[in-house]
């Protein structure tokens, strides 16, 4: 009788192998293009422009207020571009340096509509949004009309603004019915008058688009004078009064555009050389040691309670009529 085969050795339990679940890597959400049966891919959607500070939020733009543009671009914000324009006589006038999502209107924009163009670098046509005409708060308009009324009345007065010269030295701009003068600050006299220009000779003013307070006085046939106001609001007031008094005010913007194209001279050329920080420009103005000048009449801009509605500004034709009547 044959012996039974030997028993198999007991099985050794193998260690259990852990099961690893595959977790895909998180991916950033990318805005997919929306499709329209009529227009195809929408590379820009939700374009809007809204006032977020100054005046009434969401209302008409005002001088010194902040406008905020917004939109969604295919591929994300980095695939979008924004450009700002003034609308003058049915044509677009590019605003120098305005290529971000926010913009603050200046005297150059007063009574004009603004246009924001949203473009996608991926493709498609630009999408544009137009604003209402740029105005000013009621307090600013009341002060503007008050000063114009004083300058054009039978007893015409003067309006004086404390400003700084190109090197930070104290200066005073004096506006009267028919002329603009720039004087040294602290003294009064003909020998201290640096510039006296008649409005009828073609005087105009150009605002620096890269600085809140800087501007140039552009007398016809003479060298421009580089100045800085004490505030953005003060510069807007000074420039608007001068433009209402000057028959050449309509040429102001064209002169500013021409200055930007010139190869030498003026604040536009400073910007091309990289002089863009207001702190650098203002450092030379500190500690000039000159005493304060107190003109006979000084414009004071205060945050006073606004009337129910802003008065309409005096038109150029009304200014001319008052000038003729007072003469």
MIDORO-260097 format. One line per 2 residues: number of its first residue (from 1); their letters; for each residue z, y negated, x negated of C-alpha. Coordinates in steps of 0.02 Angstrom, whole numbers. Each point is the difference from the previous one (the first is absolute). Example, Ala and Ser with C-alpha at 12.3 -4.5 7.8 and 13.67 -1.06 7.14 Angstrom:
% MIDORO-260097
1	AS	390:225:-615; -33:-172:-69
***
This chain:
% MIDORO-260097
1	XX	0:0:0; -58:-165:-70
3	XX	124:-139:-31; -20:-160:105
5	XX	-76:-150:-91; 123:-124:-73
7	XX	53:-141:114; -82:-166:-32
9	XX	113:-130:-79; 71:-125:122
11	XX	-113:-152:25; 58:-159:-83
13	XX	-4:-145:120; -107:-139:-72
15	XX	59:-177:8; -69:-92:150
17	XX	-134:-128:-50; 25:-172:80
19	XX	-141:-61:112; -61:-174:-46
21	XX	-70:-106:141; -146:-117:-50
23	XX	36:-179:42; -152:-114:-20
25	XX	26:-162:-95; 28:-151:110
27	XX	-151:-112:4; -8:-187:35
29	XX	-68:-45:168; -170:-79:-10
31	XX	-68:-106:140; -151:90:65
33	XX	-146:-102:64; -3:-25:186
35	XX	-163:39:87; -84:-107:131
37	XX	-150:63:99; -75:-174:-7
39	XX	44:-60:-175; 29:157:-104
41	XX	141:4:-129; 129:-139:14
43	XX	46:-36:-180; 114:-144:54
45	XX	107:6:156; 139:-99:79
47	XX	-48:-163:-88; 112:-146:51
49	XX	67:-167:-63; 168:-64:58
51	XX	110:-149:-42; 168:64:-61
53	XX	87:-160:-53; -14:-183:49
55	XX	-46:-58:174; 11:136:132
57	XX	-13:181:-62; -164:69:60
59	XX	-61:-173:51; -129:-118:-72
61	XX	9:-25:-189; 86:-156:-67
63	XX	10:-87:-167; 131:82:-110
65	XX	13:155:110; -39:175:-63
67	XX	-142:102:72; 7:189:-21
69	XX	-155:110:8; 8:186:35
71	XX	-121:145:19; -20:186:-35
73	XX	-131:57:-124; -79:171:-22
75	XX	83:76:-155; 152:-113:7
77	XX	42:-182:-44; -71:14:-176
79	XX	-173:22:77; 5:-166:91
81	XX	-44:-178:-49; 45:-163:89
83	XX	-84:-171:-13; 46:-165:87
85	XX	-124:-135:55; -1:-169:85
87	XX	-125:-22:140; -85:-168:-17
89	XX	-151:-45:104; -35:181:40
91	XX	0:59:-181; 126:93:-105
93	XX	83:-93:-144; 92:120:-119
95	XX	180:-48:-37; 31:9:-187
97	XX	131:128:-48; 29:60:179
99	XX	-28:187:-16; 167:72:54
101	XX	77:48:166; 94:-166:20
103	XX	-57:-181:-4; 82:-169:29
105	XX	-114:-135:75; -10:-169:-88
107	XX	-73:-171:41; -170:70:-51
109	XX	9:114:153; 61:-130:124
111	XX	-92:8:169; -111:143:-62
113	XX	-4:182:51; 33:131:-133
115	XX	-91:166:-16; 67:157:-83
117	XX	-126:132:-55; 62:179:-23
119	XX	-113:113:-106; 13:183:-48
121	XX	-60:50:-174; -42:171:75
123	XX	-137:-70:110; -42:-87:162
125	XX	-19:-183:48; 141:-127:-15
127	XX	109:-31:152; 45:-183:32
129	XX	140:-84:98; 1:-188:39
131	XX	154:-105:29; 27:-149:113
133	XX	-22:-173:-81; 136:-41:-125
135	XX	121:-132:63; 171:-66:-50
137	XX	172:-1:75; 47:-141:118
139	XX	111:-87:-126; -138:-5:-131
141	XX	-127:-68:125; 119:-135:61
143	XX	30:-58:-179; -186:5:-42
145	XX	-48:-108:150; 146:-118:-30
147	XX	-55:-34:-179; -183:-20:49
149	XX	50:-120:139; 101:-103:-124
151	XX	-139:-4:-129; -132:-50:128
153	XX	102:-125:101; -20:-188:-2
155	XX	138:-9:-129; -65:137:-110
157	XX	130:76:-113; 4:123:-143
159	XX	53:180:-14; 72:58:-166
161	XX	20:176:-67; 98:51:-155
163	XX	-106:120:-102; -18:66:-177
165	XX	-140:-25:-123; -90:140:-91
167	XX	131:-1:-138; 150:-9:118
169	XX	23:-189:-13; 59:-97:152
171	XX	-136:-80:106; -15:-83:171
173	XX	-151:10:114; -14:-153:113
175	XX	-116:9:151; -57:-153:96
177	XX	-134:-27:131; -144:-15:-123
179	XX	59:64:-169; 102:124:-99
181	XX	102:-46:-153; 89:107:-129
183	XX	144:-86:-90; 125:44:-134
185	XX	166:46:78; 146:-119:-24
187	XX	-93:-164:-17; -105:-111:111
189	XX	-137:-112:-67; -187:-8:-31
191	XX	24:61:-179; 81:159:68
193	XX	-145:44:115; -94:147:-74
195	XX	-133:13:135; -58:-110:144
197	XX	-145:69:102; -78:-59:161
199	XX	-28:129:136; -169:-80:39
201	XX	-59:41:-177; 5:187:33
203	XX	177:49:-47; 51:177:44
205	XX	139:125:-36; -11:183:-49
207	XX	142:124:17; 36:135:-129
209	XX	-18:166:93; 108:90:-129
211	XX	151:-117:10; 106:-56:147
213	XX	20:-183:-54; -139:-43:-122
215	XX	-151:-108:45; -129:-117:-77
217	XX	-51:-176:47; -189:-12:-22
219	XX	-59:-181:-9; -188:-21:2
221	XX	-64:-34:-175; 170:20:-84
223	XX	100:140:-80; 104:107:120
225	XX	189:-25:0; 105:159:1
227	XX	161:-14:103; 134:108:81
229	XX	95:-40:160; 185:37:23
231	XX	-35:136:130; -139:92:90
233	XX	36:-99:159; -3:-165:-94
235	XX	-168:41:-78; -74:45:170
237	XX	63:-165:72; -66:-106:-143
239	XX	-171:85:-2; -25:-10:189
241	XX	45:-185:7; -119:-39:-143
243	XX	-139:101:79; 21:-89:167
245	XX	-13:-168:-87; -147:45:-111
247	XX	-178:-2:69; -41:130:-134
249	XX	130:122:66; -137:116:62
251	XX	-60:23:-178; 171:50:-64
253	XX	-24:187:15; -172:-7:-79
255	XX	73:-96:-147; 134:132:-20
257	XX	-129:140:0; -103:-93:-130
259	XX	154:-23:-109; 28:187:3
261	XX	-174:31:-71; 15:-125:-142
263	XX	25:73:-173; 124:-130:-62
265	XX	132:-117:68; 114:-2:151
267	XX	127:124:65; -134:128:41
269	XX	-38:16:-185; 187:21:-34
271	XX	-2:152:114; -149:76:-90
273	XX	100:-13:-162; 144:94:80
275	XX	115:-146:44; 57:69:166
277	XX	190:-3:1; 79:-147:89
279	XX	158:23:-105; -102:-33:-158
281	XX	-75:-156:75; 169:-61:61
283	XX	97:29:-161; -68:-160:-76
285	XX	62:-101:149; 185:32:-29
287	XX	107:-129:-84; -125:-143:-15
289	XX	146:-121:4; -84:-128:115
291	XX	95:-85:138; -41:31:182
293	XX	-125:-119:77; 39:-64:174
295	XX	-158:-61:87; 0:-119:147
297	XX	-50:139:119; 24:184:-35
299	XX	-59:147:102; 143:116:44
301	XX	-39:176:60; 147:77:92
303	XX	24:152:108; 35:-100:157
305	XX	-4:75:175; -181:13:53
307	XX	-64:-81:159; -70:111:136
309	XX	-178:-17:-64; -78:-66:-158
311	XX	-100:-160:17; -183:11:-44
313	XX	-41:-75:-171; -93:-164:-9
315	XX	-184:38:-20; -107:-79:-135
317	XX	-90:-104:133; 168:-62:68
319	XX	53:-46:-177; -161:-99:-23
321	XX	25:-87:168; 177:-53:-43
323	XX	-52:-56:-173; -137:-109:76
325	XX	116:-70:135; 135:-44:-125
327	X	-127:-86:-111
***
